[in-house]
Amino acid sequence: MGAIVAVLNKKGEDAAETAVTMLEILKLRNVEAFGIGSPITVKIEKSIEALRNQDIKSSVVIGHAFSKILASDRPQPIKLENATLVCEGRIYPTIKEISYIEDVARKLPQSHEEAINTIIKKTDAGLALVLAEPEKLIVGRDAMGVSPLYYGESTEVAALASELKALWKIGMTKARSFPPGHVALVNAHGSKFRPAKTLAYAGAKHITMQKAVKKLQTLLRHSIKERVSGLKEFAIAFSGGLDSGLTAFMAKVAGVNVHLIHVSLANQPEIEYAKKAAEKLRMPIHVFVYNEKDVERVLPSVLWLIEEPSPVMASIGIPFYWAAEKAAEMQFKVMLAGQGADELFGGYARYLKDYARCGSERVQRTILNDIFSMYEANFERDSKICNFHNVELRMPFATYQIAKFAMDLPLELKIESPSDMLRKLVLRRVAKNLGLPELIVGKPKRAIQYTTGTTKALKKLAKREGLSMKEYVQRIFQTTFKKMA
């Protein structure tokens, strides 16, 4: 795990210094090694300073900041016969995916572009990868956008990175997310994108609740089994609700030691609820309680990681930051979370407003739009937070197969009516079918920023400064990036 960068100088000038500059802004993370490579040369060092002294002259340069998660992980870039490769993320099950990618890139009777297309199309992955050839870059990102990747382009340079701040550092102020499920060919003439494996909606398909429950249960069991394969133990970000409870239950059934991590500000009712849920599941739970001063202390770090001055994103990011931080302190290298379930199965309360005002077709469109954008709304934020703590985030709901299944479901299997206060009907039926306690099956959805108290704390901190929450977060964001960048 770690981060990747890539630079192509359109004028044919040396891009090595630009790549090192981008890597340097990522050095605050827990990095064990830095590497850069041209299409013909790879250099790996323990520090940015040592890397800067390497003599790599090339208009095409890729780089990697490396943090070990699994024993098979190794520093990058990786030298191929006539190209170099950087890869960030994971292919499931957790085989030696770098070896697999090398094998595809080297042995298939096709171009490297077709090889990357094959990897994206045929694997269940949270993956971003860049291959450097003379005068061009070949880039791919997984279908769900689980692994963060951004790109920017000017008249002189095209660049990519796992974090926006690396692109901002070199003047790419209008950088944006690389489209999930796509492969791009980048050269001096620009960037050409083509889909490899993308979500598409062709209309709801008729299916009975009984068959939907059976199919979803099979898909979830397979996803979780693959994401815990090879692990002895791991953590789960646990609220005590349906998504994290079902994830925890099915992970335990897979035969791995599960540790639940619950974080919250003091005096929140959800703390006792989470404890009771863990007791019903017969799983160990680790509860960590914070206060307003902790929110104030951690806010700059969270904003630095999520790279957006959004009060909502910050309110969600803070408890997730605490959960990842505690997982790291407890020596867990992997943390599972239930991200994606609310978008896929109609969990948000705001869907009821659309349903009541505009009818089922409108709420179906809203849910689909949320599914198409959940990589930007959730996955990128939480993955960057976990990466900072050297904890690998794995999201069992965020698979192409489950997303496609959920998109094809008729609305009535997700939301029974405009007055359905529980929602996620098919997912609750799966939980009930598996024997999860009613305490979890019937728990209403409440957003993490409210159950943990972070939104309320941010409002208090802002009011103390005579600011709105939006103004307060914006000020901290600007101060943080001015200081740290």
C-alpha positions as CSV (number, residue, x, y, z in Angstrom):
1,M,0.0,0.0,0.0
2,G,1.0,3.6,-0.3
3,A,0.6,6.1,-3.1
4,I,1.4,6.5,-6.8
5,V,2.4,9.4,-9.0
6,A,3.0,9.7,-12.7
7,V,4.2,12.5,-15.0
8,L,4.5,12.9,-18.7
9,N,6.2,16.0,-20.0
10,K,4.6,16.8,-23.4
11,K,7.6,18.8,-24.6
12,G,10.0,15.8,-24.1
13,E,11.8,17.5,-21.2
14,D,12.9,15.7,-18.0
15,A,10.0,14.8,-15.7
16,A,11.9,13.2,-12.8
17,E,12.1,16.4,-10.6
18,T,8.4,16.9,-11.0
19,A,7.6,13.3,-9.9
20,V,9.9,13.6,-6.9
21,T,8.2,16.9,-5.9
22,M,4.8,15.1,-6.0
23,L,6.1,12.2,-3.9
24,E,7.6,14.6,-1.4
25,I,4.2,16.0,-0.4
26,L,3.2,12.5,0.4
27,K,6.1,11.8,2.7
28,L,4.1,12.6,5.9
29,R,2.5,9.2,5.7
30,N,4.1,6.1,7.2
31,V,6.4,5.4,4.2
32,E,9.1,2.7,4.2
33,A,10.5,3.4,0.8
34,F,10.2,5.8,-2.2
35,G,10.7,4.8,-5.8
36,I,10.7,6.4,-9.2
37,G,11.1,4.9,-12.6
38,S,11.4,5.7,-16.3
39,P,10.4,3.2,-19.0
40,I,13.9,1.7,-18.7
41,T,15.2,2.5,-15.2
42,V,13.9,2.0,-11.6
43,K,15.4,3.6,-8.5
44,I,14.2,2.8,-4.9
45,E,15.5,4.6,-1.8
46,K,14.6,5.0,1.9
47,S,14.2,8.8,1.7
48,I,13.1,11.5,-0.7
49,E,16.5,13.2,-0.3
50,A,18.3,10.0,-1.6
51,L,15.8,9.7,-4.4
52,R,16.3,13.3,-5.5
53,N,20.0,12.5,-6.1
54,Q,19.3,9.8,-8.6
55,D,20.0,10.5,-12.2
56,I,16.9,9.6,-14.1
57,K,16.4,11.6,-17.3
58,S,13.1,10.9,-18.9
59,S,10.0,12.7,-20.1
60,V,7.9,9.9,-18.7
61,V,8.3,9.1,-15.0
62,I,6.2,7.1,-12.4
63,G,6.7,7.0,-8.7
64,H,5.6,5.1,-5.6
65,A,5.5,5.7,-1.8
66,F,5.5,2.3,-0.2
67,S,4.0,1.0,3.0
68,K,3.9,-2.7,3.7
69,I,0.5,-4.4,4.6
70,L,1.0,-8.0,3.6
71,A,4.2,-9.9,3.7
72,S,4.1,-10.2,-0.1
73,D,4.0,-6.5,-0.7
74,R,7.2,-4.9,-2.1
75,P,8.5,-1.5,-3.1
76,Q,7.8,-0.2,-6.6
77,P,8.1,0.7,-9.4
78,I,8.5,-2.7,-11.0
79,K,10.6,-3.2,-14.1
80,L,9.1,-5.1,-16.9
81,E,10.9,-6.0,-20.1
82,N,10.2,-2.8,-22.0
83,A,8.2,-0.7,-19.5
84,T,7.8,0.0,-15.7
85,L,4.7,-0.4,-13.5
86,V,3.3,1.1,-10.4
87,C,0.2,-0.4,-8.8
88,E,-1.8,0.7,-5.7
89,G,-4.6,-1.3,-4.1
90,R,-5.5,-5.0,-4.0
91,I,-6.9,-7.8,-6.2
92,Y,-9.2,-10.3,-4.4
93,P,-8.7,-12.9,-3.3
94,T,-5.4,-11.6,-2.0
95,I,-3.1,-13.5,-4.3
96,K,0.3,-12.0,-5.2
97,E,-1.4,-9.5,-7.5
98,I,1.8,-7.7,-8.6
99,S,3.0,-11.1,-9.9
100,Y,-0.3,-11.6,-11.7
101,I,-0.2,-8.1,-13.3
102,E,3.4,-8.7,-14.4
103,D,2.4,-12.0,-15.9
104,V,-0.5,-10.4,-17.8
105,A,1.7,-7.5,-19.0
106,R,4.5,-9.8,-20.1
107,K,2.9,-12.9,-21.5
108,L,-0.4,-12.1,-23.1
109,P,-0.1,-11.7,-26.9
110,Q,-1.3,-8.1,-26.8
111,S,-0.3,-4.6,-26.2
112,H,0.3,-3.2,-22.7
113,E,-2.9,-1.2,-23.1
114,E,-4.9,-4.4,-23.8
115,A,-3.2,-6.0,-20.8
116,I,-4.3,-3.2,-18.4
117,N,-7.8,-3.5,-19.9
118,T,-7.8,-7.2,-19.2
119,I,-6.7,-6.7,-15.6
120,I,-9.5,-4.1,-15.0
121,K,-12.1,-6.1,-16.8
122,K,-11.5,-9.6,-15.3
123,T,-10.5,-9.0,-11.7
124,D,-12.4,-8.2,-8.5
125,A,-10.2,-5.4,-7.4
126,G,-9.7,-2.0,-5.7
127,L,-6.9,-1.0,-7.9
128,A,-5.1,1.9,-9.6
129,L,-2.1,1.2,-11.9
130,V,0.1,3.1,-14.2
131,L,2.5,1.7,-16.8
132,A,5.2,3.8,-18.3
133,E,6.4,3.2,-21.9
134,P,8.6,5.5,-24.0
135,E,6.5,8.7,-24.7
136,K,3.3,7.5,-23.1
137,L,1.5,6.3,-19.9
138,I,-1.1,3.6,-19.7
139,V,-3.5,4.0,-16.8
140,G,-6.3,1.9,-15.3
141,R,-8.6,2.1,-12.3
142,D,-11.0,-0.5,-10.8
143,A,-14.7,-0.4,-11.8
144,M,-15.9,0.8,-8.4
145,G,-13.2,3.5,-7.8
146,V,-12.1,2.0,-4.5
147,S,-8.5,2.9,-5.0
148,P,-8.1,6.8,-5.2
149,L,-6.7,8.1,-8.4
150,Y,-6.7,11.7,-9.8
151,Y,-5.4,13.3,-13.0
152,G,-4.6,16.7,-14.4
153,E,-3.3,18.1,-17.6
154,S,-1.8,21.4,-18.9
155,T,-0.2,22.4,-22.2
156,E,3.1,21.1,-20.8
157,V,2.4,18.2,-18.5
158,A,0.0,15.4,-17.9
159,A,0.1,13.9,-14.3
160,L,-1.7,11.4,-12.1
161,A,-1.6,10.7,-8.3
162,S,-3.3,8.9,-5.5
163,E,-3.9,12.2,-3.8
164,L,-5.0,15.6,-5.1
165,K,-2.4,17.5,-3.1
166,A,0.4,16.0,-5.2
167,L,-1.2,17.4,-8.3
168,W,-2.0,20.8,-6.7
169,K,1.7,21.0,-5.7
170,I,2.7,21.2,-9.4
171,G,-0.1,23.6,-10.4
172,M,-2.8,21.2,-11.4
173,T,-5.6,23.1,-9.6
174,K,-8.4,21.6,-11.7
175,A,-7.4,18.0,-11.2
176,R,-10.2,15.5,-10.9
177,S,-11.0,11.9,-10.3
178,F,-9.9,9.4,-12.9
179,P,-13.1,7.7,-14.1
180,P,-13.6,4.2,-12.5
181,G,-13.5,1.2,-14.8
182,H,-11.6,3.0,-17.5
183,V,-8.2,2.7,-19.2
184,A,-6.4,5.8,-20.5
185,L,-3.6,6.3,-23.0
186,V,-1.7,9.5,-22.1
187,N,0.8,11.0,-24.5
188,A,2.0,14.4,-25.8
189,H,-1.3,14.8,-27.7
190,G,-3.5,14.4,-24.6
191,S,-5.4,11.7,-22.8
192,K,-7.7,9.1,-24.5
193,F,-10.1,7.2,-22.2
194,R,-12.0,4.1,-22.9
195,P,-14.3,2.0,-20.7
196,A,-13.1,-1.4,-19.6
197,K,-15.7,-2.3,-16.9
198,T,-18.2,0.2,-15.9
199,L,-21.6,0.2,-14.3
200,A,-24.6,0.8,-16.5
201,Y,-28.4,0.8,-15.8
202,A,-30.7,-0.9,-18.2
203,G,-33.9,-0.9,-16.1
204,A,-35.0,-2.9,-13.1
205,K,-35.4,-6.6,-13.5
206,H,-38.3,-8.6,-12.0
207,I,-37.1,-10.8,-9.1
208,T,-38.9,-12.2,-6.1
209,M,-37.8,-11.2,-2.6
210,Q,-36.9,-14.8,-1.8
211,K,-34.6,-15.0,-4.9
212,A,-33.1,-11.6,-4.2
213,V,-32.2,-12.5,-0.6
214,K,-30.6,-15.8,-1.7
215,K,-28.6,-14.1,-4.4
216,L,-27.4,-11.2,-2.3
217,Q,-26.5,-13.5,0.6
218,T,-24.3,-15.5,-1.9
219,L,-22.6,-12.4,-3.3
220,L,-21.9,-11.0,0.2
221,R,-20.5,-14.3,1.5
222,H,-18.2,-14.5,-1.5
223,S,-17.1,-10.9,-1.2
224,I,-16.3,-11.1,2.5
225,K,-14.6,-14.5,2.1
226,E,-12.2,-13.1,-0.5
227,R,-11.5,-9.9,1.5
228,V,-10.5,-11.8,4.6
229,S,-8.6,-14.6,2.8
230,G,-5.2,-15.1,4.3
231,L,-5.8,-13.0,7.4
232,K,-5.7,-14.2,10.9
233,E,-7.5,-11.2,12.4
234,F,-8.6,-7.7,11.4
235,A,-10.7,-4.8,12.6
236,I,-14.2,-3.6,11.6
237,A,-15.4,-0.1,11.9
238,F,-18.5,-0.9,14.0
239,S,-21.6,1.3,14.6
240,G,-23.8,-1.5,15.7
241,G,-26.1,-1.0,12.7
242,L,-27.1,-3.2,9.9
243,D,-24.2,-2.7,7.5
244,S,-21.3,-3.1,10.0
245,G,-23.3,-5.8,12.0
246,L,-23.8,-7.9,8.9
247,T,-20.2,-7.5,7.8
248,A,-19.0,-8.5,11.2
249,F,-21.3,-11.5,11.4
250,M,-20.4,-12.9,8.0
251,A,-16.7,-12.3,8.5
252,K,-16.8,-14.3,11.8
253,V,-18.6,-17.1,9.9
254,A,-15.6,-17.0,7.5
255,G,-13.4,-18.2,10.4
256,V,-11.3,-15.1,11.1
257,N,-10.9,-13.3,14.4
258,V,-12.9,-10.1,14.3
259,H,-12.3,-7.1,16.5
260,L,-15.0,-4.4,16.5
261,I,-13.9,-0.7,16.9
262,H,-16.4,1.8,17.9
263,V,-15.6,5.5,18.3
264,S,-17.7,8.4,19.5
265,L,-17.8,11.6,21.5
266,A,-18.8,11.1,25.1
267,N,-22.5,10.8,26.2
268,Q,-23.8,9.5,22.9
269,P,-26.6,6.9,23.2
270,E,-25.0,4.8,20.4
271,I,-22.1,3.8,22.6
272,E,-24.3,1.5,24.8
273,Y,-26.2,0.4,21.7
274,A,-22.9,-0.7,20.0
275,K,-21.8,-2.6,23.1
276,K,-25.1,-4.5,23.3
277,A,-24.9,-5.3,19.6
278,A,-21.4,-6.7,20.0
279,E,-22.5,-8.7,23.0
280,K,-25.3,-10.2,20.9
281,L,-22.8,-11.0,18.2
282,R,-20.4,-12.5,20.8
283,M,-17.5,-10.4,19.4
284,P,-14.9,-8.3,21.2
285,I,-15.5,-4.6,21.0
286,H,-13.1,-1.8,21.6
287,V,-14.8,1.5,22.5
288,F,-12.9,4.8,22.3
289,V,-14.5,8.0,23.6
290,Y,-13.5,11.5,22.6
291,N,-14.4,15.2,23.4
292,E,-14.6,18.5,21.6
293,K,-10.9,19.2,22.1
294,D,-10.2,16.0,20.3
295,V,-12.3,17.1,17.4
296,E,-10.5,20.5,17.3
297,R,-7.1,18.8,17.4
298,V,-7.8,16.3,14.6
299,L,-9.7,18.5,12.2
300,P,-6.6,19.8,10.4
301,S,-5.3,16.3,9.8
302,V,-8.6,15.1,8.5
303,L,-9.0,18.0,6.1
304,W,-5.4,17.5,4.9
305,L,-6.4,13.9,4.0
306,I,-9.9,14.3,2.6
307,E,-8.7,17.4,0.5
308,E,-12.0,19.1,0.6
309,P,-13.4,21.9,2.9
310,S,-16.7,20.2,3.3
311,P,-18.4,20.3,6.8
312,V,-20.2,17.1,6.0
313,M,-17.1,15.2,4.7
314,A,-15.2,16.4,7.8
315,S,-17.9,15.3,10.2
316,I,-17.8,11.8,8.6
317,G,-14.1,11.8,8.2
318,I,-13.3,12.5,11.9
319,P,-14.8,9.3,13.4
320,F,-13.3,7.3,10.5
321,Y,-9.9,8.8,11.2
322,W,-10.2,7.8,14.9
323,A,-11.2,4.3,14.0
324,A,-8.3,3.9,11.6
325,E,-5.9,5.4,14.1
326,K,-7.0,3.0,16.8
327,A,-6.8,0.0,14.4
328,A,-3.2,1.0,13.6
329,E,-2.3,1.4,17.3
330,M,-3.7,-2.1,17.9
331,Q,-1.5,-3.4,15.1
332,F,-4.3,-4.3,12.7
333,K,-3.2,-3.9,9.1
334,V,-6.7,-4.4,7.6
335,M,-10.0,-2.8,8.5
336,L,-13.4,-3.7,7.0
337,A,-16.3,-1.2,6.7
338,G,-19.8,-1.2,5.3
339,Q,-19.4,1.7,2.9
340,G,-21.7,1.6,-0.1
341,A,-24.6,-0.3,1.4
342,D,-26.7,2.9,1.9
343,E,-26.4,3.9,-1.7
344,L,-26.9,0.4,-3.1
345,F,-29.9,-0.5,-1.1
346,G,-31.7,2.8,-0.4
347,G,-30.5,3.5,3.1
348,Y,-30.6,7.3,3.3
349,A,-33.6,9.0,4.9
350,R,-33.6,11.7,2.1
351,Y,-34.8,9.0,-0.3
352,L,-38.2,9.1,1.5
353,K,-38.6,12.8,0.7
354,D,-38.0,12.2,-3.0
355,Y,-40.4,9.2,-2.8
356,A,-43.2,11.2,-1.1
357,R,-42.9,14.3,-3.3
358,C,-42.0,12.9,-6.7
359,G,-42.7,9.2,-6.8
360,S,-40.8,6.0,-7.3
361,E,-39.1,6.9,-10.6
362,R,-37.5,10.0,-9.1
363,V,-36.2,8.2,-6.0
364,Q,-34.8,5.4,-8.3
365,R,-32.9,8.0,-10.3
366,T,-31.6,9.6,-7.1
367,I,-30.3,6.2,-5.9
368,L,-28.7,5.5,-9.2
369,N,-26.9,8.9,-9.2
370,D,-25.7,8.1,-5.7
371,I,-24.3,4.8,-6.8
372,F,-22.5,6.3,-9.7
373,S,-20.9,8.9,-7.5
374,M,-20.2,7.0,-4.3
375,Y,-16.6,6.6,-5.1
376,E,-16.2,10.4,-4.8
377,A,-18.6,10.8,-2.0
378,N,-17.2,8.0,0.3
379,F,-14.6,5.6,-1.0
380,E,-11.9,8.1,-1.8
381,R,-12.2,9.9,1.5
382,D,-12.1,6.8,3.6
383,S,-9.4,5.1,1.7
384,K,-7.1,8.1,2.0
385,I,-7.7,8.3,5.7
386,C,-6.9,4.6,6.2
387,N,-3.8,4.8,4.0
388,F,-2.4,7.6,6.2
389,H,-2.5,5.2,9.2
390,N,-1.0,2.4,7.2
391,V,-4.3,0.5,7.5
392,E,-5.8,-1.1,4.4
393,L,-9.5,-0.4,4.0
394,R,-11.6,-3.2,2.5
395,M,-15.3,-2.7,1.7
396,P,-17.2,-5.9,1.0
397,F,-20.3,-4.0,-0.4
398,A,-18.1,-2.1,-2.9
399,T,-17.9,-4.8,-5.6
400,Y,-18.9,-4.6,-9.2
401,Q,-21.1,-7.8,-8.8
402,I,-23.0,-6.5,-5.8
403,A,-23.4,-3.0,-7.3
404,K,-24.8,-4.5,-10.6
405,F,-27.1,-6.7,-8.6
406,A,-28.4,-3.8,-6.5
407,M,-28.9,-1.5,-9.6
408,D,-31.1,-4.2,-11.2
409,L,-33.3,-4.6,-8.2
410,P,-36.8,-3.0,-8.3
411,L,-37.3,-0.2,-5.8
412,E,-39.8,-2.1,-3.7
413,L,-37.2,-4.5,-2.6
414,K,-35.2,-1.6,-1.2
415,I,-37.8,0.8,0.0
416,E,-41.3,-0.6,0.7
417,S,-43.1,2.8,0.6
418,P,-42.6,6.5,1.3
419,S,-43.2,5.8,5.0
420,D,-40.6,3.0,5.2
421,M,-38.5,4.3,8.1
422,L,-36.1,1.4,8.0
423,R,-35.4,1.0,4.3
424,K,-32.7,-1.4,2.9
425,L,-35.5,-4.1,2.9
426,V,-33.6,-6.9,1.0
427,L,-30.5,-6.4,3.1
428,R,-32.4,-6.6,6.3
429,R,-34.0,-9.8,5.1
430,V,-30.6,-11.2,4.5
431,A,-29.5,-10.4,8.0
432,K,-32.7,-11.9,9.4
433,N,-32.3,-15.0,7.3
434,L,-28.7,-15.4,8.7
435,G,-30.0,-15.2,12.2
436,L,-28.6,-11.8,13.2
437,P,-30.2,-10.4,16.4
438,E,-33.2,-8.2,16.0
439,L,-31.3,-5.4,17.8
440,I,-29.2,-5.1,14.6
441,V,-31.8,-6.2,12.0
442,G,-34.3,-3.6,13.0
443,K,-32.0,-0.7,13.9
444,P,-33.0,2.5,12.0
445,K,-30.3,4.2,9.9
446,R,-28.7,7.3,11.5
447,A,-25.8,9.0,9.9
448,I,-22.4,8.6,11.6
449,Q,-21.8,12.4,11.9
450,Y,-24.9,12.6,14.2
451,T,-24.5,9.3,16.1
452,T,-21.0,10.1,17.0
453,G,-21.7,13.8,17.8
454,T,-19.0,15.2,15.5
455,T,-21.4,17.6,13.6
456,K,-22.6,19.0,16.9
457,A,-19.1,19.4,18.2
458,L,-18.0,21.2,15.0
459,K,-21.0,23.6,15.3
460,K,-20.0,24.4,18.8
461,L,-16.3,25.1,17.8
462,A,-17.5,27.3,15.0
463,K,-19.9,29.2,17.1
464,R,-17.1,29.9,19.7
465,E,-15.2,31.6,16.9
466,G,-18.3,33.6,15.7
467,L,-18.4,31.6,12.5
468,S,-20.8,29.2,10.7
469,M,-19.6,25.6,10.5
470,K,-18.9,26.1,6.8
471,E,-16.8,29.2,7.4
472,Y,-14.9,27.5,10.3
473,V,-14.1,24.4,8.3
474,Q,-13.0,26.5,5.3
475,R,-10.7,28.6,7.5
476,I,-9.0,25.5,9.0
477,F,-8.7,24.0,5.5
478,Q,-7.0,27.0,4.1
479,T,-4.7,27.4,7.1
480,T,-3.7,23.7,7.0
481,F,-2.8,23.6,3.3
482,K,-0.9,26.9,3.5
483,K,1.1,25.5,6.4
484,M,1.7,21.9,5.2
485,A,2.0,22.3,1.4
